[in-house]
Amino acid sequence: MSYKVYLHKPAAPDELLGRVEDDGKVYETRFGPDQYIGRVDISNGKIYASRPGPDKHIGEVELETGNVFTVRFGPDEYEGRVQADGELYLHKPIALDQYIGRVTEMPSYAHGGAALLLLVLPQIQAPAEVEEAE
């Protein structure tokens, strides 16, 4: 079974970004066949991005709490959290976490964490990086 991942769009229908499979594989929805972009190890919460050669370990999700971290040189960085109902939240320092999307019928925090790091965060961070470059 697969679980659909949506990006929240205020005052508009949420945008379908892709899906997470039962086995932890993550696919980005495209015109034509969906593209495999990474996976989560459901047993330990480690998240990997697909690339030629060995996959790259990019983050982790705590299987008990739903907290999501990116792996960095030094301490891991807290990115956000997944709720048991599939809602995804982005961490905002000194503010309430921001609702950014959802996973339909999410079976575990591992699936939601993979959706947050591999599908939703790249969509949110890409426009911010373009604005900084200008």
NUMIVEX-327480 format. One record per atom (N, C-alpha, C, O, CB): x, y, z; atom name. Coordinates in steps of 0.02 Angstrom, whole numbers. Glycine has a CB too. Layout:
// residues N
(r (X,Y,Z),"CA") ...
END
This chain:
// residues 134
(r (42,-59,0),"N") (r (0,0,0),"CA") (r (44,62,0),"C") (r (100,60,26),"O") (r (-48,0,60),"CB") (r (19,116,-29),"N") (r (57,178,-29),"CA") (r (17,233,6),"C") (r (-45,231,9),"O") (r (75,199,-102),"CB") (r (53,282,32),"N") (r (23,336,70),"CA") (r (42,402,36),"C") (r (100,417,26),"O") (r (48,335,145),"CB") (r (-9,441,18),"N") (r (2,503,-19),"CA") (r (27,558,26),"C") (r (7,564,84),"O") (r (-62,524,-54),"CB") (r (72,600,-2),"N") (r (102,656,35),"CA") (r (80,721,2),"C") (r (87,729,-59),"O") (r (180,650,36),"CB") (r (54,767,42),"N") (r (29,831,17),"CA") (r (65,889,49),"C") (r (82,887,109),"O") (r (-46,836,29),"CB") (r (78,941,9),"N") (r (105,1005,34),"CA") (r (47,1051,45),"C") (r (4,1059,2),"O") (r (157,1036,-17),"CB") (r (44,1082,104),"N") (r (-10,1128,121),"CA") (r (-5,1192,80),"C") (r (49,1222,76),"O") (r (-10,1144,197),"CB") (r (-60,1212,50),"N") (r (-64,1275,12),"CA") (r (-120,1316,43),"C") (r (-179,1298,35),"O") (r (-77,1261,-65),"CB") (r (-105,1371,77),"N") (r (-158,1412,107),"CA") (r (-207,1437,54),"C") (r (-186,1460,1),"O") (r (-128,1471,146),"CB") (r (-270,1434,68),"N") (r (-324,1458,24),"CA") (r (-324,1425,-45),"C") (r (-347,1455,-93),"O") (r (-318,1533,16),"CB") (r (-299,1365,-49),"N") (r (-298,1327,-112),"CA") (r (-296,1252,-94),"C") (r (-281,1234,-38),"O") (r (-236,1347,-157),"CB") (r (-312,1210,-143),"N") (r (-306,1138,-129),"CA") (r (-233,1119,-116),"C") (r (-188,1145,-148),"O") (r (-334,1097,-189),"CB") (r (-223,1073,-69),"N") (r (-155,1049,-55),"CA") (r (-126,1015,-117),"C") (r (-163,985,-156),"O") (r (-155,1001,6),"CB") (r (-60,1021,-126),"N") (r (-26,994,-185),"CA") (r (2,924,-170),"C") (r (37,914,-121),"O") (r (32,1042,-206),"CB") (r (-15,877,-213),"N") (r (12,809,-208),"CA") (r (85,809,-229),"C") (r (101,828,-286),"O") (r (-30,758,-250),"CB") (r (130,789,-183),"N") (r (201,787,-198),"CA") (r (227,718,-216),"C") (r (273,711,-256),"O") (r (240,814,-140),"CB") (r (196,667,-187),"N") (r (221,600,-200),"CA") (r (189,550,-153),"C") (r (133,560,-129),"O") (r (296,597,-193),"CB") (r (226,495,-141),"N") (r (198,442,-99),"CA") (r (255,406,-63),"C") (r (313,406,-84),"O") (r (158,393,-142),"CB") (r (235,374,-7),"N") (r (280,332,31),"CA") (r (249,262,31),"C") (r (189,254,46),"O") (r (290,359,105),"CB") (r (289,212,15),"N") (r (265,143,12),"CA") (r (271,109,80),"C") (r (306,134,125),"O") (r (305,103,-41),"CB") (r (237,53,89),"N") (r (240,14,151),"CA") (r (312,-2,171),"C") (r (329,-1,230),"O") (r (200,-51,143),"CB") (r (354,-18,122),"N") (r (423,-38,136),"CA") (r (470,21,150),"C") (r (529,11,164),"O") (r (450,-77,78),"CB") (r (444,84,147),"N") (r (484,142,163),"CA") (r (512,179,103),"C") (r (544,231,111),"O") (r (539,123,207),"CB") (r (501,154,42),"N") (r (526,188,-17),"CA") (r (483,250,-31),"C") (r (422,248,-23),"O") (r (526,140,-78),"CB") (r (516,304,-53),"N") (r (482,368,-66),"CA") (r (487,385,-140),"C") (r (541,381,-169),"O") (r (512,425,-22),"CB") (r (430,404,-169),"N") (r (427,421,-240),"CA") (r (398,491,-248),"C") (r (350,510,-215),"O") (r (385,370,-279),"CB") (r (428,530,-293),"N") (r (404,596,-311),"CA") (r (356,590,-370),"C") (r (372,557,-419),"O") (r (462,645,-327),"CB") (r (297,622,-364),"N") (r (248,620,-418),"CA") (r (270,667,-473),"C") (r (287,725,-461),"O") (r (178,638,-392),"CB") (r (268,642,-535),"N") (r (287,682,-593),"CA") (r (239,667,-649),"C") (r (198,622,-645),"O") (r (360,666,-615),"CB") (r (244,707,-702),"N") (r (207,691,-763),"CA") (r (242,631,-793),"C") (r (300,635,-812),"O") (r (204,753,-813),"CB") (r (207,576,-798),"N") (r (239,513,-820),"CA") (r (252,470,-759),"C") (r (219,479,-707),"O") (r (304,526,-859),"CB") (r (300,425,-763),"N") (r (313,380,-706),"CA") (r (342,419,-646),"C") (r (382,465,-654),"O") (r (362,324,-727),"CB") (r (321,399,-586),"N") (r (348,430,-526),"CA") (r (422,412,-519),"C") (r (444,360,-543),"O") (r (309,407,-462),"CB") (r (460,457,-486),"N") (r (532,447,-479),"CA") (r (549,428,-407),"C") (r (527,460,-360),"O") (r (570,511,-499),"CB") (r (588,375,-400),"N") (r (613,353,-334),"CA") (r (664,403,-311),"C") (r (713,417,-346),"O") (r (643,280,-337),"CB") (r (655,431,-249),"N") (r (702,482,-225),"CA") (r (736,463,-159),"C") (r (783,497,-139),"O") (r (666,546,-215),"CB") (r (713,410,-127),"N") (r (746,390,-65),"CA") (r (704,340,-26),"C") (r (655,312,-51),"O") (r (759,450,-22),"CB") (r (726,328,37),"N") (r (693,278,77),"CA") (r (705,291,151),"C") (r (749,330,169),"O") (r (717,207,58),"CB") (r (666,259,192),"N") (r (676,260,264),"CA") (r (681,187,288),"C") (r (644,144,265),"O") (r (618,297,301),"CB") (r (727,175,333),"N") (r (732,110,364),"CA") (r (681,109,420),"C") (r (689,142,471),"O") (r (806,95,392),"CB") (r (628,72,411),"N") (r (571,72,457),"CA") (r (590,47,526),"C") (r (558,64,575),"O") (r (515,31,429),"CB") (r (642,6,531),"N") (r (661,-23,595),"CA") (r (699,26,640),"C") (r (696,20,701),"O") (r (704,-85,584),"CB") (r (736,74,611),"N") (r (775,120,652),"CA") (r (764,194,637),"C") (r (790,237,673),"O") (r (848,105,644),"CB") (r (725,211,585),"N") (r (709,281,571),"CA") (r (761,320,530),"C") (r (754,380,521),"O") (r (697,317,634),"CB") (r (813,286,506),"N") (r (864,321,466),"CA") (r (836,334,396),"C") (r (806,290,365),"O") (r (930,280,463),"CB") (r (848,395,371),"N") (r (821,416,306),"CA") (r (879,425,257),"C") (r (930,456,273),"O") (r (780,481,312),"CB") (r (870,397,197),"N") (r (923,399,146),"CA") (r (896,430,82),"C") (r (840,415,61),"O") (r (949,328,132),"CB") (r (937,472,50),"N") (r (921,501,-16),"CA") (r (952,457,-69),"C") (r (1009,434,-61),"O") (r (945,575,-22),"CB") (r (916,445,-123),"N") (r (941,403,-177),"CA") (r (992,442,-218),"C") (r (984,502,-231),"O") (r (883,379,-223),"CB") (r (1045,408,-237),"N") (r (1096,437,-281),"CA") (r (1135,381,-313),"C") (r (1132,324,-288),"O") (r (1143,486,-242),"CB") (r (1171,394,-367),"N") (r (1212,340,-396),"CA") (r (1263,315,-344),"C") (r (1293,355,-308),"O") (r (1249,365,-460),"CB") (r (1272,251,-341),"N") (r (1316,223,-289),"CA") (r (1275,212,-226),"C") (r (1214,204,-229),"O") (r (1377,269,-275),"CB") (r (1308,213,-168),"N") (r (1270,203,-106),"CA") (r (1226,263,-90),"C") (r (1244,320,-103),"O") (r (1319,189,-48),"CB") (r (1166,249,-62),"N") (r (1121,303,-43),"CA") (r (1153,344,12),"C") (r (1194,319,51),"O") (r (1053,275,-20),"CB") (r (1134,409,16),"N") (r (1163,455,65),"CA") (r (1118,461,126),"C") (r (1058,474,120),"O") (r (1175,525,33),"CB") (r (1146,449,185),"N") (r (1109,457,248),"CA") (r (1100,532,261),"C") (r (1148,567,273),"O") (r (1147,422,309),"CB") (r (1037,556,258),"N") (r (1024,628,265),"CA") (r (989,647,329),"C") (r (989,705,348),"O") (r (983,651,207),"CB") (r (959,598,363),"N") (r (923,616,424),"CA") (r (895,556,460),"C") (r (906,499,441),"O") (r (868,663,407),"CB") (r (858,573,514),"N") (r (828,521,555),"CA") (r (762,546,584),"C") (r (752,606,592),"O") (r (876,499,611),"CB") (r (719,500,598),"N") (r (656,515,633),"CA") (r (654,472,696),"C") (r (668,412,694),"O") (r (593,502,587),"CB") (r (638,503,753),"N") (r (631,466,815),"CA") (r (566,427,812),"C") (r (512,456,804),"O") (r (632,513,877),"CB") (r (570,361,816),"N") (r (512,318,807),"CA") (r (461,323,863),"C") (r (404,302,855),"O") (r (534,247,799),"CB") (r (480,349,921),"N") (r (434,356,977),"CA") (r (399,423,978),"C") (r (342,428,1001),"O") (r (472,346,1042),"CB") (r (432,476,953),"N") (r (405,544,960),"CA") (r (385,577,894),"C") (r (342,621,893),"O") (r (455,588,993),"CB") (r (415,556,838),"N") (r (402,588,774),"CA") (r (446,648,760),"C") (r (436,682,709),"O") (r (332,608,770),"CB") (r (495,663,803),"N") (r (541,719,791),"CA") (r (588,700,734),"C") (r (613,644,731),"O") (r (581,737,855),"CB") (r (600,748,688),"N") (r (640,735,628),"CA") (r (702,779,629),"C") (r (699,838,644),"O") (r (598,749,564),"CB") (r (759,748,614),"N") (r (824,782,616),"CA") (r (861,771,550),"C") (r (854,718,520),"O") (r (867,758,675),"CB") (r (899,821,528),"N") (r (946,811,473),"CA") (r (1014,798,503),"C") (r (1032,825,554),"O") (r (947,873,424),"CB") (r (1052,755,469),"N") (r (1119,737,492),"CA") (r (1167,790,466),"C") (r (1168,805,406),"O") (r (1139,665,468),"CB") (r (1206,816,511),"N") (r (1256,867,493),"CA") (r (1323,848,523),"C") (r (1327,802,565),"O") (r (1234,938,519),"CB") (r (1376,881,502),"N") (r (1440,874,535),"CA") (r (1433,910,601),"C") (r (1425,971,602),"O") (r (1501,902,491),"CB") (r (1436,874,656),"N") (r (1421,904,721),"CA") (r (1352,881,742),"C") (r (1329,829,720),"O") (r (1425,983,719),"CB") (r (1319,920,785),"N") (r (1253,898,809),"CA") (r (1201,897,753),"C") (r (1202,940,709),"O") (r (1229,944,866),"CB") (r (1156,848,755),"N") (r (1102,845,707),"CA") (r (1056,905,717),"C") (r (1049,930,773),"O") (r (1063,779,713),"CB") (r (1024,928,663),"N") (r (981,987,666),"CA") (r (907,965,667),"C") (r (885,927,624),"O") (r (995,1035,607),"CB") (r (870,992,715),"N") (r (799,977,721),"CA") (r (762,1015,666),"C") (r (766,1077,662),"O") (r (771,997,792),"CB") (r (726,979,624),"N") (r (691,1010,567),"CA") (r (616,1018,579),"C") (r (586,1066,556),"O") (r (701,969,505),"CB") (r (586,972,616),"N") (r (514,974,627),"CA") (r (489,910,658),"C") (r (528,871,686),"O") (r (477,988,563),"CB") (r (423,900,652),"N") (r (394,841,684),"CA") (r (336,815,643),"C") (r (306,849,602),"O") (r (372,857,755),"CB") (r (322,752,657),"N") (r (266,717,626),"CA") (r (218,700,682),"C") (r (239,676,735),"O") (r (289,653,586),"CB") (r (154,710,672),"N") (r (104,691,721),"CA") (r (75,623,702),"C") (r (79,602,645),"O") (r (48,744,727),"CB") (r (45,590,750),"N") (r (19,523,739),"CA") (r (-35,521,685),"C") (r (-45,469,653),"O") (r (-10,495,804),"CB") (r (-70,577,675),"N") (r (-123,580,623),"CA") (r (-96,595,554),"C") (r (-135,601,506),"O") (r (-174,631,642),"CB") (r (-29,602,546),"N") (r (1,614,481),"CA") (r (16,687,465),"C") (r (44,701,412),"O") (r (-43,588,429),"CB") (r (0,733,510),"N") (r (15,804,497),"CA") (r (89,817,507),"C") (r (121,790,552),"O") (r (-27,850,544),"CB") (r (117,859,462),"N") (r (188,875,463),"CA") (r (198,948,483),"C") (r (162,992,459),"O") (r (220,861,393),"CB") (r (245,960,528),"N") (r (258,1028,552),"CA") (r (332,1045,545),"C") (r (376,1004,558),"O") (r (237,1034,626),"CB") (r (345,1107,523),"N") (r (412,1134,515),"CA") (r (430,1172,578),"C") (r (390,1211,603),"O") (r (418,1180,453),"CB") (r (490,1161,605),"N") (r (512,1195,666),"CA") (r (527,1268,650),"C") (r (562,1284,602),"O") (r (575,1161,695),"CB") (r (500,1313,692),"N") (r (513,1384,688),"CA") (r (541,1406,755),"C") (r (506,1403,806),"O") (r (447,1425,670),"CB") (r (604,1428,758),"N") (r (633,1450,822),"CA") (r (593,1508,851),"C") (r (574,1555,815),"O") (r (707,1470,813),"CB") (r (581,1506,915),"N") (r (545,1558,953),"CA") (r (476,1572,924),"C") (r (453,1629,926),"O") (r (586,1622,954),"CB") (r (443,1521,899),"N") (r (375,1528,873),"CA") (r (343,1458,873),"C") (r (376,1408,886),"O") (r (374,1559,801),"CB") (r (278,1457,859),"N") (r (245,1392,852),"CA") (r (268,1359,788),"C") (r (280,1392,738),"O") (r (168,1401,853),"CB") (r (273,1292,789),"N") (r (291,1256,729),"CA") (r (236,1266,676),"C") (r (177,1271,693),"O") (r (301,1180,744),"CB") (r (256,1269,613),"N") (r (211,1285,558),"CA") (r (187,1221,524),"C") (r (227,1177,507),"O") (r (245,1331,507),"CB") (r (121,1216,515),"N") (r (92,1159,479),"CA") (r (111,1165,405),"C") (r (99,1216,374),"O") (r (14,1156,487),"CB") (r (141,1112,377),"N") (r (165,1117,307),"CA") (r (138,1062,262),"C") (r (148,1065,202),"O") (r (240,1116,305),"CB") (r (105,1011,290),"N") (r (80,958,247),"CA") (r (55,899,286),"C") (r (49,901,348),"O") (r (134,936,199),"CB") (r (41,845,249),"N") (r (14,786,282),"CA") (r (28,724,241),"C") (r (42,726,181),"O") (r (-62,794,292),"CB") (r (24,667,275),"N") (r (29,601,244),"CA") (r (-37,566,260),"C") (r (-57,560,318),"O") (r (92,560,271),"CB") (r (-71,542,207),"N") (r (-135,509,218),"CA") (r (-126,439,247),"C") (r (-83,401,224),"O") (r (-174,505,151),"CB") (r (-165,423,297),"N") (r (-166,356,328),"CA") (r (-96,331,346),"C") (r (-81,272,336),"O") (r (-199,307,281),"CB") (r (-55,375,373),"N") (r (15,359,390),"CA") (r (19,302,440),"C") (r (-11,306,494),"O") (r (50,421,417),"CB") (r (57,248,425),"N") (r (60,191,471),"CA") (r (111,199,527),"C") (r (104,166,579),"O") (r (77,130,432),"CB") (r (163,242,518),"N") (r (213,249,570),"CA") (r (248,317,563),"C") (r (245,349,511),"O") (r (265,192,567),"CB") (r (282,337,617),"N") (r (321,399,615),"CA") (r (376,396,563),"C") (r (396,447,535),"O") (r (351,415,684),"CB") (r (403,336,551),"N") (r (456,328,501),"CA") (r (433,351,432),"C") (r (469,386,398),"O") (r (480,254,498),"CB") (r (373,332,412),"N") (r (346,352,347),"CA") (r (338,427,343),"C") (r (354,458,292),"O") (r (279,317,333),"CB") (r (312,458,396),"N") (r (302,530,397),"CA") (r (368,568,397),"C") (r (374,620,363),"O") (r (262,550,458),"CB") (r (418,543,433),"N") (r (483,576,434),"CA") (r (515,576,365),"C") (r (545,626,345),"O") (r (529,543,484),"CB") (r (510,520,330),"N") (r (537,516,262),"CA") (r (501,565,216),"C") (r (533,599,175),"O") (r (531,444,234),"CB") (r (436,570,222),"N") (r (397,617,181),"CA") (r (419,689,195),"C") (r (426,729,149),"O") (r (322,610,194),"CB") (r (429,705,259),"N") (r (450,773,278),"CA") (r (517,791,248),"C") (r (524,844,216),"O") (r (453,780,354),"CB") (r (568,748,257),"N") (r (636,764,233),"CA") (r (644,758,157),"C") (r (679,799,127),"O") (r (685,719,267),"CB") (r (614,708,127),"N") (r (627,695,56),"CA") (r (579,731,8),"C") (r (599,747,-48),"O") (r (623,622,43),"CB") (r (517,744,29),"N") (r (469,775,-16),"CA") (r (450,846,3),"C") (r (452,891,-40),"O") (r (407,733,-19),"CB") (r (431,858,65),"N") (r (403,923,84),"CA") (r (457,976,94),"C") (r (451,1030,66),"O") (r (362,915,148),"CB") (r (508,962,133),"N") (r (560,1012,146),"CA") (r (594,1038,82),"C") (r (604,1099,77),"O") (r (613,983,191),"CB") (r (612,996,34),"N") (r (641,1023,-28),"CA") (r (595,1072,-64),"C") (r (619,1119,-95),"O") (r (660,966,-75),"CB") (r (530,1062,-61),"N") (r (482,1107,-94),"CA") (r (480,1174,-58),"C") (r (471,1226,-90),"O") (r (412,1076,-96),"CB") (r (486,1174,7),"N") (r (483,1236,47),"CA") (r (549,1274,43),"C") (r (549,1335,38),"O") (r (466,1220,120),"CB") (r (605,1238,45),"N") (r (671,1271,46),"CA") (r (693,1296,-22),"C") (r (731,1345,-25),"O") (r (722,1223,73),"CB") (r (670,1266,-76),"N") (r (691,1287,-143),"CA") (r (673,1359,-157),"C") (r (716,1397,-180),"O") (r (660,1242,-195),"CB") (r (610,1383,-145),"N") (r (594,1453,-158),"CA") (r (635,1501,-114),"C") (r (653,1555,-137),"O") (r (520,1465,-148),"CB") (r (649,1482,-52),"N") (r (688,1525,-7),"CA") (r (759,1533,-32),"C") (r (788,1587,-28),"O") (r (688,1496,64),"CB") (r (789,1479,-59),"N") (r (857,1482,-85),"CA") (r (860,1526,-148),"C") (r (909,1561,-158),"O") (r (883,1412,-100),"CB") (r (809,1524,-189),"N") (r (806,1565,-250),"CA") (r (802,1639,-230),"C") (r (836,1681,-261),"O") (r (745,1546,-294),"CB") (r (762,1656,-179),"N") (r (756,1726,-157),"CA") (r (822,1751,-129),"C") (r (840,1808,-140),"O") (r (701,1732,-105),"CB") (r (858,1709,-91),"N") (r (922,1730,-63),"CA") (r (974,1743,-117),"C") (r (1016,1787,-109),"O") (r (949,1676,-15),"CB") (r (971,1707,-172),"N") (r (1020,1715,-226),"CA") (r (1009,1780,-264),"C") (r (1056,1806,-294),"O") (r (1015,1656,-274),"CB") (r (949,1806,-264),"N") (r (933,1866,-303),"CA") (r (957,1929,-271),"C") (r (947,1983,-299),"O") (r (861,1871,-316),"CB") 
END
